[in-house]
Amino acid sequence: MPYQRTKVDRMKKIVLYILLLSGPVIAKAQFDKLKDSVVEVYGFVMTADSLQGIPAVSIIVKGRSAMGRGTISNDQGVFNIVLFKGDSLEFSSIGYKSKTVAVPTNINGNQYSMIQLMISDTFHLAMTIVKPRPTKEQFEREFVNTKVPDDDIEIARQNTDALKRRALYKTLPADAREASNTYLRQSAQRYSYQGQQPPQNIFSPLAWASFIQAWKRGDFKSSNN
């Protein structure tokens, strides 16, 4: 039994030693395989009729767009991208038909050049008939009565108007900050007159002055008037 146990331990050591020696070899082989599968693609995107470079063409690795794999062509239509052999490139640009091209898998080396031609895409718009106004007077009348939508500056001016802000102040509910401040002021006033009769505002000159100013501003006018 001790002899068999020693023999098994020796075999385990031999296997472990072989694995340790073969580990770098396997890792290097996997690295070389991954390195050989990567290719740098560079080329031109041109029009099919005049052979002119097309700028700002979107070039995306199909199936890998979620990973951010893509590029665009420069002003002369030149592009450059790194991908794996066998991937497909999708070329798209406004005014041209999209094109999908597969990169060959049997490329020797890690560089590949290509020239991609794109065909102009024709858009058919619906027919539009422009008719003149019957008379000059009708045109002038409709031109004057046409309501032009307000721009951003006019909308901002209306929102900051004093009358509109006063109307919104009456209708909009108080937020948490205003409600808490009102509660604290009322609590402080109630605690300051604890044990005694609070004064009546009808005898306060400040209250009368505030009432007269509000009356002049028209705060007490009904909405119907």
PyMOL commands that place a pseudoatom at each C-alpha (Angstrom):
pseudoatom trace, name=CA, resn=MET, resi=1, chain=A, elem=C, hetatm=0, pos=[0.000, 0.000, 0.000]
pseudoatom trace, name=CA, resn=PRO, resi=2, chain=A, elem=C, hetatm=0, pos=[2.709, 2.569, 0.798]
pseudoatom trace, name=CA, resn=TYR, resi=3, chain=A, elem=C, hetatm=0, pos=[4.404, 1.718, -2.474]
pseudoatom trace, name=CA, resn=GLN, resi=4, chain=A, elem=C, hetatm=0, pos=[1.215, 2.185, -4.489]
pseudoatom trace, name=CA, resn=ARG, resi=5, chain=A, elem=C, hetatm=0, pos=[0.486, 5.503, -2.742]
pseudoatom trace, name=CA, resn=THR, resi=6, chain=A, elem=C, hetatm=0, pos=[3.993, 6.749, -3.527]
pseudoatom trace, name=CA, resn=LYS, resi=7, chain=A, elem=C, hetatm=0, pos=[3.551, 5.712, -7.156]
pseudoatom trace, name=CA, resn=VAL, resi=8, chain=A, elem=C, hetatm=0, pos=[0.258, 7.614, -7.439]
pseudoatom trace, name=CA, resn=ASP, resi=9, chain=A, elem=C, hetatm=0, pos=[1.759, 10.734, -5.894]
pseudoatom trace, name=CA, resn=ARG, resi=10, chain=A, elem=C, hetatm=0, pos=[4.640, 10.517, -8.330]
pseudoatom trace, name=CA, resn=MET, resi=11, chain=A, elem=C, hetatm=0, pos=[2.250, 10.257, -11.282]
pseudoatom trace, name=CA, resn=LYS, resi=12, chain=A, elem=C, hetatm=0, pos=[0.324, 13.326, -10.038]
pseudoatom trace, name=CA, resn=LYS, resi=13, chain=A, elem=C, hetatm=0, pos=[3.529, 15.314, -9.856]
pseudoatom trace, name=CA, resn=ILE, resi=14, chain=A, elem=C, hetatm=0, pos=[4.497, 14.270, -13.378]
pseudoatom trace, name=CA, resn=VAL, resi=15, chain=A, elem=C, hetatm=0, pos=[1.071, 15.291, -14.768]
pseudoatom trace, name=CA, resn=LEU, resi=16, chain=A, elem=C, hetatm=0, pos=[1.193, 18.625, -12.928]
pseudoatom trace, name=CA, resn=TYR, resi=17, chain=A, elem=C, hetatm=0, pos=[4.712, 19.256, -14.247]
pseudoatom trace, name=CA, resn=ILE, resi=18, chain=A, elem=C, hetatm=0, pos=[3.568, 18.525, -17.825]
pseudoatom trace, name=CA, resn=LEU, resi=19, chain=A, elem=C, hetatm=0, pos=[0.606, 20.909, -17.453]
pseudoatom trace, name=CA, resn=LEU, resi=20, chain=A, elem=C, hetatm=0, pos=[2.862, 23.649, -16.130]
pseudoatom trace, name=CA, resn=LEU, resi=21, chain=A, elem=C, hetatm=0, pos=[5.217, 23.219, -19.064]
pseudoatom trace, name=CA, resn=SER, resi=22, chain=A, elem=C, hetatm=0, pos=[2.436, 23.089, -21.668]
pseudoatom trace, name=CA, resn=GLY, resi=23, chain=A, elem=C, hetatm=0, pos=[0.506, 26.077, -20.255]
pseudoatom trace, name=CA, resn=PRO, resi=24, chain=A, elem=C, hetatm=0, pos=[2.614, 28.817, -21.896]
pseudoatom trace, name=CA, resn=VAL, resi=25, chain=A, elem=C, hetatm=0, pos=[2.644, 26.875, -25.163]
pseudoatom trace, name=CA, resn=ILE, resi=26, chain=A, elem=C, hetatm=0, pos=[-1.189, 26.652, -25.210]
pseudoatom trace, name=CA, resn=ALA, resi=27, chain=A, elem=C, hetatm=0, pos=[-1.566, 30.314, -24.247]
pseudoatom trace, name=CA, resn=LYS, resi=28, chain=A, elem=C, hetatm=0, pos=[0.862, 31.363, -26.986]
pseudoatom trace, name=CA, resn=ALA, resi=29, chain=A, elem=C, hetatm=0, pos=[-1.016, 29.265, -29.533]
pseudoatom trace, name=CA, resn=GLN, resi=30, chain=A, elem=C, hetatm=0, pos=[-4.339, 30.880, -28.545]
pseudoatom trace, name=CA, resn=PHE, resi=31, chain=A, elem=C, hetatm=0, pos=[-2.751, 34.341, -28.713]
pseudoatom trace, name=CA, resn=ASP, resi=32, chain=A, elem=C, hetatm=0, pos=[-1.331, 33.653, -32.164]
pseudoatom trace, name=CA, resn=LYS, resi=33, chain=A, elem=C, hetatm=0, pos=[-4.734, 32.412, -33.319]
pseudoatom trace, name=CA, resn=LEU, resi=34, chain=A, elem=C, hetatm=0, pos=[-6.473, 35.539, -31.992]
pseudoatom trace, name=CA, resn=LYS, resi=35, chain=A, elem=C, hetatm=0, pos=[-3.798, 37.770, -33.497]
pseudoatom trace, name=CA, resn=ASP, resi=36, chain=A, elem=C, hetatm=0, pos=[-4.167, 36.101, -36.891]
pseudoatom trace, name=CA, resn=SER, resi=37, chain=A, elem=C, hetatm=0, pos=[-7.975, 36.590, -36.832]
pseudoatom trace, name=CA, resn=VAL, resi=38, chain=A, elem=C, hetatm=0, pos=[-7.729, 40.396, -36.400]
pseudoatom trace, name=CA, resn=VAL, resi=39, chain=A, elem=C, hetatm=0, pos=[-7.457, 42.475, -39.573]
pseudoatom trace, name=CA, resn=GLU, resi=40, chain=A, elem=C, hetatm=0, pos=[-7.126, 46.205, -40.252]
pseudoatom trace, name=CA, resn=VAL, resi=41, chain=A, elem=C, hetatm=0, pos=[-9.352, 47.341, -43.101]
pseudoatom trace, name=CA, resn=TYR, resi=42, chain=A, elem=C, hetatm=0, pos=[-8.666, 50.627, -44.865]
pseudoatom trace, name=CA, resn=GLY, resi=43, chain=A, elem=C, hetatm=0, pos=[-10.041, 51.954, -48.110]
pseudoatom trace, name=CA, resn=PHE, resi=44, chain=A, elem=C, hetatm=0, pos=[-12.175, 54.497, -49.975]
pseudoatom trace, name=CA, resn=VAL, resi=45, chain=A, elem=C, hetatm=0, pos=[-15.914, 55.061, -50.289]
pseudoatom trace, name=CA, resn=MET, resi=46, chain=A, elem=C, hetatm=0, pos=[-16.728, 56.523, -53.715]
pseudoatom trace, name=CA, resn=THR, resi=47, chain=A, elem=C, hetatm=0, pos=[-19.715, 57.271, -55.913]
pseudoatom trace, name=CA, resn=ALA, resi=48, chain=A, elem=C, hetatm=0, pos=[-20.394, 54.650, -58.568]
pseudoatom trace, name=CA, resn=ASP, resi=49, chain=A, elem=C, hetatm=0, pos=[-21.035, 57.157, -61.369]
pseudoatom trace, name=CA, resn=SER, resi=50, chain=A, elem=C, hetatm=0, pos=[-18.347, 59.817, -60.881]
pseudoatom trace, name=CA, resn=LEU, resi=51, chain=A, elem=C, hetatm=0, pos=[-15.834, 58.064, -58.575]
pseudoatom trace, name=CA, resn=GLN, resi=52, chain=A, elem=C, hetatm=0, pos=[-15.868, 60.950, -56.109]
pseudoatom trace, name=CA, resn=GLY, resi=53, chain=A, elem=C, hetatm=0, pos=[-15.112, 60.394, -52.432]
pseudoatom trace, name=CA, resn=ILE, resi=54, chain=A, elem=C, hetatm=0, pos=[-18.175, 60.433, -50.185]
pseudoatom trace, name=CA, resn=PRO, resi=55, chain=A, elem=C, hetatm=0, pos=[-17.603, 62.108, -46.810]
pseudoatom trace, name=CA, resn=ALA, resi=56, chain=A, elem=C, hetatm=0, pos=[-19.272, 61.181, -43.500]
pseudoatom trace, name=CA, resn=VAL, resi=57, chain=A, elem=C, hetatm=0, pos=[-20.296, 57.667, -44.549]
pseudoatom trace, name=CA, resn=SER, resi=58, chain=A, elem=C, hetatm=0, pos=[-21.348, 55.546, -41.550]
pseudoatom trace, name=CA, resn=ILE, resi=59, chain=A, elem=C, hetatm=0, pos=[-19.377, 52.276, -41.483]
pseudoatom trace, name=CA, resn=ILE, resi=60, chain=A, elem=C, hetatm=0, pos=[-20.567, 49.823, -38.831]
pseudoatom trace, name=CA, resn=VAL, resi=61, chain=A, elem=C, hetatm=0, pos=[-19.474, 46.275, -38.092]
pseudoatom trace, name=CA, resn=LYS, resi=62, chain=A, elem=C, hetatm=0, pos=[-22.753, 44.435, -38.543]
pseudoatom trace, name=CA, resn=GLY, resi=63, chain=A, elem=C, hetatm=0, pos=[-23.841, 42.605, -35.405]
pseudoatom trace, name=CA, resn=ARG, resi=64, chain=A, elem=C, hetatm=0, pos=[-21.410, 44.521, -33.202]
pseudoatom trace, name=CA, resn=SER, resi=65, chain=A, elem=C, hetatm=0, pos=[-22.985, 48.006, -33.227]
pseudoatom trace, name=CA, resn=ALA, resi=66, chain=A, elem=C, hetatm=0, pos=[-23.990, 47.621, -29.560]
pseudoatom trace, name=CA, resn=MET, resi=67, chain=A, elem=C, hetatm=0, pos=[-20.280, 47.360, -28.719]
pseudoatom trace, name=CA, resn=GLY, resi=68, chain=A, elem=C, hetatm=0, pos=[-19.505, 50.635, -30.466]
pseudoatom trace, name=CA, resn=ARG, resi=69, chain=A, elem=C, hetatm=0, pos=[-17.635, 49.047, -33.396]
pseudoatom trace, name=CA, resn=GLY, resi=70, chain=A, elem=C, hetatm=0, pos=[-17.813, 51.511, -36.245]
pseudoatom trace, name=CA, resn=THR, resi=71, chain=A, elem=C, hetatm=0, pos=[-16.310, 54.569, -37.903]
pseudoatom trace, name=CA, resn=ILE, resi=72, chain=A, elem=C, hetatm=0, pos=[-17.052, 57.243, -40.515]
pseudoatom trace, name=CA, resn=SER, resi=73, chain=A, elem=C, hetatm=0, pos=[-15.202, 58.285, -43.651]
pseudoatom trace, name=CA, resn=ASN, resi=74, chain=A, elem=C, hetatm=0, pos=[-13.306, 61.569, -43.743]
pseudoatom trace, name=CA, resn=ASP, resi=75, chain=A, elem=C, hetatm=0, pos=[-13.725, 64.444, -46.211]
pseudoatom trace, name=CA, resn=GLN, resi=76, chain=A, elem=C, hetatm=0, pos=[-12.042, 62.447, -49.006]
pseudoatom trace, name=CA, resn=GLY, resi=77, chain=A, elem=C, hetatm=0, pos=[-14.022, 59.261, -48.308]
pseudoatom trace, name=CA, resn=VAL, resi=78, chain=A, elem=C, hetatm=0, pos=[-11.102, 57.444, -46.650]
pseudoatom trace, name=CA, resn=PHE, resi=79, chain=A, elem=C, hetatm=0, pos=[-11.840, 55.152, -43.689]
pseudoatom trace, name=CA, resn=ASN, resi=80, chain=A, elem=C, hetatm=0, pos=[-9.931, 52.815, -41.407]
pseudoatom trace, name=CA, resn=ILE, resi=81, chain=A, elem=C, hetatm=0, pos=[-11.273, 50.208, -38.977]
pseudoatom trace, name=CA, resn=VAL, resi=82, chain=A, elem=C, hetatm=0, pos=[-10.046, 47.126, -37.098]
pseudoatom trace, name=CA, resn=LEU, resi=83, chain=A, elem=C, hetatm=0, pos=[-12.233, 44.011, -36.970]
pseudoatom trace, name=CA, resn=PHE, resi=84, chain=A, elem=C, hetatm=0, pos=[-12.155, 40.219, -37.211]
pseudoatom trace, name=CA, resn=LYS, resi=85, chain=A, elem=C, hetatm=0, pos=[-11.853, 38.251, -40.409]
pseudoatom trace, name=CA, resn=GLY, resi=86, chain=A, elem=C, hetatm=0, pos=[-15.290, 37.201, -41.620]
pseudoatom trace, name=CA, resn=ASP, resi=87, chain=A, elem=C, hetatm=0, pos=[-17.118, 40.206, -40.143]
pseudoatom trace, name=CA, resn=SER, resi=88, chain=A, elem=C, hetatm=0, pos=[-19.489, 42.237, -42.326]
pseudoatom trace, name=CA, resn=LEU, resi=89, chain=A, elem=C, hetatm=0, pos=[-19.261, 45.995, -42.847]
pseudoatom trace, name=CA, resn=GLU, resi=90, chain=A, elem=C, hetatm=0, pos=[-22.420, 48.008, -43.458]
pseudoatom trace, name=CA, resn=PHE, resi=91, chain=A, elem=C, hetatm=0, pos=[-21.995, 51.274, -45.408]
pseudoatom trace, name=CA, resn=SER, resi=92, chain=A, elem=C, hetatm=0, pos=[-24.815, 53.823, -45.137]
pseudoatom trace, name=CA, resn=SER, resi=93, chain=A, elem=C, hetatm=0, pos=[-25.177, 57.491, -46.040]
pseudoatom trace, name=CA, resn=ILE, resi=94, chain=A, elem=C, hetatm=0, pos=[-28.066, 59.860, -46.760]
pseudoatom trace, name=CA, resn=GLY, resi=95, chain=A, elem=C, hetatm=0, pos=[-28.819, 59.902, -50.480]
pseudoatom trace, name=CA, resn=TYR, resi=96, chain=A, elem=C, hetatm=0, pos=[-27.164, 56.545, -51.197]
pseudoatom trace, name=CA, resn=LYS, resi=97, chain=A, elem=C, hetatm=0, pos=[-28.307, 52.950, -51.002]
pseudoatom trace, name=CA, resn=SER, resi=98, chain=A, elem=C, hetatm=0, pos=[-26.894, 51.018, -48.061]
pseudoatom trace, name=CA, resn=LYS, resi=99, chain=A, elem=C, hetatm=0, pos=[-24.358, 48.311, -48.835]
pseudoatom trace, name=CA, resn=THR, resi=100, chain=A, elem=C, hetatm=0, pos=[-23.150, 45.355, -46.763]
pseudoatom trace, name=CA, resn=VAL, resi=101, chain=A, elem=C, hetatm=0, pos=[-19.759, 43.777, -47.548]
pseudoatom trace, name=CA, resn=ALA, resi=102, chain=A, elem=C, hetatm=0, pos=[-18.252, 40.707, -45.864]
pseudoatom trace, name=CA, resn=VAL, resi=103, chain=A, elem=C, hetatm=0, pos=[-14.527, 40.711, -45.105]
pseudoatom trace, name=CA, resn=PRO, resi=104, chain=A, elem=C, hetatm=0, pos=[-12.889, 37.505, -46.442]
pseudoatom trace, name=CA, resn=THR, resi=105, chain=A, elem=C, hetatm=0, pos=[-11.641, 34.930, -43.971]
pseudoatom trace, name=CA, resn=ASN, resi=106, chain=A, elem=C, hetatm=0, pos=[-8.667, 33.800, -46.080]
pseudoatom trace, name=CA, resn=ILE, resi=107, chain=A, elem=C, hetatm=0, pos=[-6.728, 37.059, -45.892]
pseudoatom trace, name=CA, resn=ASN, resi=108, chain=A, elem=C, hetatm=0, pos=[-2.960, 36.669, -45.712]
pseudoatom trace, name=CA, resn=GLY, resi=109, chain=A, elem=C, hetatm=0, pos=[-1.664, 38.928, -42.992]
pseudoatom trace, name=CA, resn=ASN, resi=110, chain=A, elem=C, hetatm=0, pos=[-3.515, 41.478, -40.899]
pseudoatom trace, name=CA, resn=GLN, resi=111, chain=A, elem=C, hetatm=0, pos=[-4.242, 44.220, -43.434]
pseudoatom trace, name=CA, resn=TYR, resi=112, chain=A, elem=C, hetatm=0, pos=[-6.909, 44.456, -46.106]
pseudoatom trace, name=CA, resn=SER, resi=113, chain=A, elem=C, hetatm=0, pos=[-7.677, 47.298, -48.517]
pseudoatom trace, name=CA, resn=MET, resi=114, chain=A, elem=C, hetatm=0, pos=[-10.929, 47.857, -50.376]
pseudoatom trace, name=CA, resn=ILE, resi=115, chain=A, elem=C, hetatm=0, pos=[-12.787, 50.384, -52.539]
pseudoatom trace, name=CA, resn=GLN, resi=116, chain=A, elem=C, hetatm=0, pos=[-16.510, 50.553, -51.905]
pseudoatom trace, name=CA, resn=LEU, resi=117, chain=A, elem=C, hetatm=0, pos=[-18.792, 52.104, -54.532]
pseudoatom trace, name=CA, resn=MET, resi=118, chain=A, elem=C, hetatm=0, pos=[-22.193, 53.457, -53.524]
pseudoatom trace, name=CA, resn=ILE, resi=119, chain=A, elem=C, hetatm=0, pos=[-25.176, 54.085, -55.790]
pseudoatom trace, name=CA, resn=SER, resi=120, chain=A, elem=C, hetatm=0, pos=[-27.336, 57.184, -55.447]
pseudoatom trace, name=CA, resn=ASP, resi=121, chain=A, elem=C, hetatm=0, pos=[-30.766, 56.501, -54.021]
pseudoatom trace, name=CA, resn=THR, resi=122, chain=A, elem=C, hetatm=0, pos=[-33.786, 58.136, -55.646]
pseudoatom trace, name=CA, resn=PHE, resi=123, chain=A, elem=C, hetatm=0, pos=[-36.555, 59.519, -53.465]
pseudoatom trace, name=CA, resn=HIS, resi=124, chain=A, elem=C, hetatm=0, pos=[-40.033, 59.936, -54.900]
pseudoatom trace, name=CA, resn=LEU, resi=125, chain=A, elem=C, hetatm=0, pos=[-41.968, 62.743, -53.225]
pseudoatom trace, name=CA, resn=ALA, resi=126, chain=A, elem=C, hetatm=0, pos=[-45.707, 63.149, -53.352]
pseudoatom trace, name=CA, resn=MET, resi=127, chain=A, elem=C, hetatm=0, pos=[-47.091, 65.637, -55.849]
pseudoatom trace, name=CA, resn=THR, resi=128, chain=A, elem=C, hetatm=0, pos=[-47.709, 69.135, -54.503]
pseudoatom trace, name=CA, resn=ILE, resi=129, chain=A, elem=C, hetatm=0, pos=[-49.990, 71.560, -56.323]
pseudoatom trace, name=CA, resn=VAL, resi=130, chain=A, elem=C, hetatm=0, pos=[-49.479, 75.255, -55.593]
pseudoatom trace, name=CA, resn=LYS, resi=131, chain=A, elem=C, hetatm=0, pos=[-52.444, 77.456, -56.451]
pseudoatom trace, name=CA, resn=PRO, resi=132, chain=A, elem=C, hetatm=0, pos=[-52.493, 81.272, -56.353]
pseudoatom trace, name=CA, resn=ARG, resi=133, chain=A, elem=C, hetatm=0, pos=[-55.032, 83.271, -54.422]
pseudoatom trace, name=CA, resn=PRO, resi=134, chain=A, elem=C, hetatm=0, pos=[-58.082, 84.351, -56.463]
pseudoatom trace, name=CA, resn=THR, resi=135, chain=A, elem=C, hetatm=0, pos=[-57.534, 88.049, -55.809]
pseudoatom trace, name=CA, resn=LYS, resi=136, chain=A, elem=C, hetatm=0, pos=[-54.911, 90.309, -54.323]
pseudoatom trace, name=CA, resn=GLU, resi=137, chain=A, elem=C, hetatm=0, pos=[-57.349, 91.575, -51.695]
pseudoatom trace, name=CA, resn=GLN, resi=138, chain=A, elem=C, hetatm=0, pos=[-58.034, 88.031, -50.447]
pseudoatom trace, name=CA, resn=PHE, resi=139, chain=A, elem=C, hetatm=0, pos=[-54.308, 87.342, -50.195]
pseudoatom trace, name=CA, resn=GLU, resi=140, chain=A, elem=C, hetatm=0, pos=[-53.748, 90.520, -48.175]
pseudoatom trace, name=CA, resn=ARG, resi=141, chain=A, elem=C, hetatm=0, pos=[-56.692, 89.740, -45.887]
pseudoatom trace, name=CA, resn=GLU, resi=142, chain=A, elem=C, hetatm=0, pos=[-55.551, 86.181, -45.176]
pseudoatom trace, name=CA, resn=PHE, resi=143, chain=A, elem=C, hetatm=0, pos=[-51.935, 87.279, -44.788]
pseudoatom trace, name=CA, resn=VAL, resi=144, chain=A, elem=C, hetatm=0, pos=[-52.891, 89.810, -42.128]
pseudoatom trace, name=CA, resn=ASN, resi=145, chain=A, elem=C, hetatm=0, pos=[-55.219, 87.418, -40.283]
pseudoatom trace, name=CA, resn=THR, resi=146, chain=A, elem=C, hetatm=0, pos=[-52.799, 84.469, -40.319]
pseudoatom trace, name=CA, resn=LYS, resi=147, chain=A, elem=C, hetatm=0, pos=[-51.656, 83.649, -36.796]
pseudoatom trace, name=CA, resn=VAL, resi=148, chain=A, elem=C, hetatm=0, pos=[-47.919, 83.129, -36.627]
pseudoatom trace, name=CA, resn=PRO, resi=149, chain=A, elem=C, hetatm=0, pos=[-46.803, 80.865, -33.767]
pseudoatom trace, name=CA, resn=ASP, resi=150, chain=A, elem=C, hetatm=0, pos=[-44.757, 82.537, -31.075]
pseudoatom trace, name=CA, resn=ASP, resi=151, chain=A, elem=C, hetatm=0, pos=[-41.026, 81.967, -31.014]
pseudoatom trace, name=CA, resn=ASP, resi=152, chain=A, elem=C, hetatm=0, pos=[-39.016, 81.102, -27.925]
pseudoatom trace, name=CA, resn=ILE, resi=153, chain=A, elem=C, hetatm=0, pos=[-38.274, 84.734, -27.077]
pseudoatom trace, name=CA, resn=GLU, resi=154, chain=A, elem=C, hetatm=0, pos=[-41.953, 85.708, -27.184]
pseudoatom trace, name=CA, resn=ILE, resi=155, chain=A, elem=C, hetatm=0, pos=[-42.937, 82.686, -25.098]
pseudoatom trace, name=CA, resn=ALA, resi=156, chain=A, elem=C, hetatm=0, pos=[-40.288, 83.574, -22.496]
pseudoatom trace, name=CA, resn=ARG, resi=157, chain=A, elem=C, hetatm=0, pos=[-41.493, 87.198, -22.430]
pseudoatom trace, name=CA, resn=GLN, resi=158, chain=A, elem=C, hetatm=0, pos=[-45.084, 86.084, -21.836]
pseudoatom trace, name=CA, resn=ASN, resi=159, chain=A, elem=C, hetatm=0, pos=[-44.076, 83.693, -19.075]
pseudoatom trace, name=CA, resn=THR, resi=160, chain=A, elem=C, hetatm=0, pos=[-42.175, 86.442, -17.234]
pseudoatom trace, name=CA, resn=ASP, resi=161, chain=A, elem=C, hetatm=0, pos=[-44.977, 89.000, -17.498]
pseudoatom trace, name=CA, resn=ALA, resi=162, chain=A, elem=C, hetatm=0, pos=[-45.989, 90.435, -14.113]
pseudoatom trace, name=CA, resn=LEU, resi=163, chain=A, elem=C, hetatm=0, pos=[-49.725, 89.942, -14.632]
pseudoatom trace, name=CA, resn=LYS, resi=164, chain=A, elem=C, hetatm=0, pos=[-49.284, 86.345, -15.736]
pseudoatom trace, name=CA, resn=ARG, resi=165, chain=A, elem=C, hetatm=0, pos=[-46.997, 85.558, -12.819]
pseudoatom trace, name=CA, resn=ARG, resi=166, chain=A, elem=C, hetatm=0, pos=[-49.546, 87.082, -10.420]
pseudoatom trace, name=CA, resn=ALA, resi=167, chain=A, elem=C, hetatm=0, pos=[-52.319, 84.970, -11.957]
pseudoatom trace, name=CA, resn=LEU, resi=168, chain=A, elem=C, hetatm=0, pos=[-50.210, 81.824, -11.737]
pseudoatom trace, name=CA, resn=TYR, resi=169, chain=A, elem=C, hetatm=0, pos=[-49.363, 82.653, -8.134]
pseudoatom trace, name=CA, resn=LYS, resi=170, chain=A, elem=C, hetatm=0, pos=[-53.084, 82.561, -7.262]
pseudoatom trace, name=CA, resn=THR, resi=171, chain=A, elem=C, hetatm=0, pos=[-53.813, 79.275, -9.021]
pseudoatom trace, name=CA, resn=LEU, resi=172, chain=A, elem=C, hetatm=0, pos=[-50.690, 77.187, -8.496]
pseudoatom trace, name=CA, resn=PRO, resi=173, chain=A, elem=C, hetatm=0, pos=[-50.426, 75.293, -5.184]
pseudoatom trace, name=CA, resn=ALA, resi=174, chain=A, elem=C, hetatm=0, pos=[-47.610, 76.093, -2.821]
pseudoatom trace, name=CA, resn=ASP, resi=175, chain=A, elem=C, hetatm=0, pos=[-44.565, 73.868, -2.970]
pseudoatom trace, name=CA, resn=ALA, resi=176, chain=A, elem=C, hetatm=0, pos=[-42.960, 72.191, 0.022]
pseudoatom trace, name=CA, resn=ARG, resi=177, chain=A, elem=C, hetatm=0, pos=[-40.655, 75.122, 0.752]
pseudoatom trace, name=CA, resn=GLU, resi=178, chain=A, elem=C, hetatm=0, pos=[-43.431, 77.713, 0.708]
pseudoatom trace, name=CA, resn=ALA, resi=179, chain=A, elem=C, hetatm=0, pos=[-45.716, 75.512, 2.820]
pseudoatom trace, name=CA, resn=SER, resi=180, chain=A, elem=C, hetatm=0, pos=[-43.001, 74.909, 5.418]
pseudoatom trace, name=CA, resn=ASN, resi=181, chain=A, elem=C, hetatm=0, pos=[-42.115, 78.614, 5.585]
pseudoatom trace, name=CA, resn=THR, resi=182, chain=A, elem=C, hetatm=0, pos=[-45.778, 79.545, 6.052]
pseudoatom trace, name=CA, resn=TYR, resi=183, chain=A, elem=C, hetatm=0, pos=[-46.165, 76.983, 8.830]
pseudoatom trace, name=CA, resn=LEU, resi=184, chain=A, elem=C, hetatm=0, pos=[-43.033, 78.231, 10.599]
pseudoatom trace, name=CA, resn=ARG, resi=185, chain=A, elem=C, hetatm=0, pos=[-44.174, 81.867, 10.422]
pseudoatom trace, name=CA, resn=GLN, resi=186, chain=A, elem=C, hetatm=0, pos=[-47.599, 80.992, 11.782]
pseudoatom trace, name=CA, resn=SER, resi=187, chain=A, elem=C, hetatm=0, pos=[-46.050, 78.908, 14.566]
pseudoatom trace, name=CA, resn=ALA, resi=188, chain=A, elem=C, hetatm=0, pos=[-43.650, 81.717, 15.494]
pseudoatom trace, name=CA, resn=GLN, resi=189, chain=A, elem=C, hetatm=0, pos=[-46.504, 84.239, 15.586]
pseudoatom trace, name=CA, resn=ARG, resi=190, chain=A, elem=C, hetatm=0, pos=[-48.646, 81.903, 17.693]
pseudoatom trace, name=CA, resn=TYR, resi=191, chain=A, elem=C, hetatm=0, pos=[-45.825, 81.240, 20.171]
pseudoatom trace, name=CA, resn=SER, resi=192, chain=A, elem=C, hetatm=0, pos=[-45.013, 84.964, 20.490]
pseudoatom trace, name=CA, resn=TYR, resi=193, chain=A, elem=C, hetatm=0, pos=[-48.553, 85.683, 21.706]
pseudoatom trace, name=CA, resn=GLN, resi=194, chain=A, elem=C, hetatm=0, pos=[-48.790, 82.636, 23.951]
pseudoatom trace, name=CA, resn=GLY, resi=195, chain=A, elem=C, hetatm=0, pos=[-50.959, 83.445, 27.010]
pseudoatom trace, name=CA, resn=GLN, resi=196, chain=A, elem=C, hetatm=0, pos=[-52.323, 86.743, 25.679]
pseudoatom trace, name=CA, resn=GLN, resi=197, chain=A, elem=C, hetatm=0, pos=[-54.780, 88.019, 23.117]
pseudoatom trace, name=CA, resn=PRO, resi=198, chain=A, elem=C, hetatm=0, pos=[-53.153, 88.551, 19.667]
pseudoatom trace, name=CA, resn=PRO, resi=199, chain=A, elem=C, hetatm=0, pos=[-53.617, 92.012, 18.175]
pseudoatom trace, name=CA, resn=GLN, resi=200, chain=A, elem=C, hetatm=0, pos=[-56.276, 92.632, 15.532]
pseudoatom trace, name=CA, resn=ASN, resi=201, chain=A, elem=C, hetatm=0, pos=[-54.971, 93.577, 12.086]
pseudoatom trace, name=CA, resn=ILE, resi=202, chain=A, elem=C, hetatm=0, pos=[-57.882, 95.905, 11.544]
pseudoatom trace, name=CA, resn=PHE, resi=203, chain=A, elem=C, hetatm=0, pos=[-56.106, 98.437, 13.755]
pseudoatom trace, name=CA, resn=SER, resi=204, chain=A, elem=C, hetatm=0, pos=[-52.695, 97.957, 12.056]
pseudoatom trace, name=CA, resn=PRO, resi=205, chain=A, elem=C, hetatm=0, pos=[-51.574, 100.757, 9.698]
pseudoatom trace, name=CA, resn=LEU, resi=206, chain=A, elem=C, hetatm=0, pos=[-49.318, 98.327, 7.849]
pseudoatom trace, name=CA, resn=ALA, resi=207, chain=A, elem=C, hetatm=0, pos=[-52.237, 95.999, 7.164]
pseudoatom trace, name=CA, resn=TRP, resi=208, chain=A, elem=C, hetatm=0, pos=[-54.320, 98.905, 5.856]
pseudoatom trace, name=CA, resn=ALA, resi=209, chain=A, elem=C, hetatm=0, pos=[-51.444, 100.042, 3.599]
pseudoatom trace, name=CA, resn=SER, resi=210, chain=A, elem=C, hetatm=0, pos=[-51.059, 96.540, 2.181]
pseudoatom trace, name=CA, resn=PHE, resi=211, chain=A, elem=C, hetatm=0, pos=[-54.838, 96.335, 1.633]
pseudoatom trace, name=CA, resn=ILE, resi=212, chain=A, elem=C, hetatm=0, pos=[-54.915, 99.650, -0.235]
pseudoatom trace, name=CA, resn=GLN, resi=213, chain=A, elem=C, hetatm=0, pos=[-52.001, 98.632, -2.485]
pseudoatom trace, name=CA, resn=ALA, resi=214, chain=A, elem=C, hetatm=0, pos=[-53.701, 95.313, -3.295]
pseudoatom trace, name=CA, resn=TRP, resi=215, chain=A, elem=C, hetatm=0, pos=[-56.925, 97.184, -4.069]
pseudoatom trace, name=CA, resn=LYS, resi=216, chain=A, elem=C, hetatm=0, pos=[-55.097, 99.502, -6.482]
pseudoatom trace, name=CA, resn=ARG, resi=217, chain=A, elem=C, hetatm=0, pos=[-53.409, 96.570, -8.198]
pseudoatom trace, name=CA, resn=GLY, resi=218, chain=A, elem=C, hetatm=0, pos=[-56.781, 94.934, -8.780]
pseudoatom trace, name=CA, resn=ASP, resi=219, chain=A, elem=C, hetatm=0, pos=[-56.119, 91.807, -6.747]
pseudoatom trace, name=CA, resn=PHE, resi=220, chain=A, elem=C, hetatm=0, pos=[-59.748, 91.699, -5.605]
pseudoatom trace, name=CA, resn=LYS, resi=221, chain=A, elem=C, hetatm=0, pos=[-61.296, 91.923, -9.063]
pseudoatom trace, name=CA, resn=SER, resi=222, chain=A, elem=C, hetatm=0, pos=[-63.248, 88.865, -10.137]
pseudoatom trace, name=CA, resn=SER, resi=223, chain=A, elem=C, hetatm=0, pos=[-62.045, 86.814, -13.096]
pseudoatom trace, name=CA, resn=ASN, resi=224, chain=A, elem=C, hetatm=0, pos=[-65.321, 87.477, -14.960]
pseudoatom trace, name=CA, resn=ASN, resi=225, chain=A, elem=C, hetatm=0, pos=[-64.594, 91.222, -15.043]
for i in range(1, 225): cmd.bond("trace and resi %d" % i, "trace and resi %d" % (i + 1))
show_as sticks, trace
zoom trace
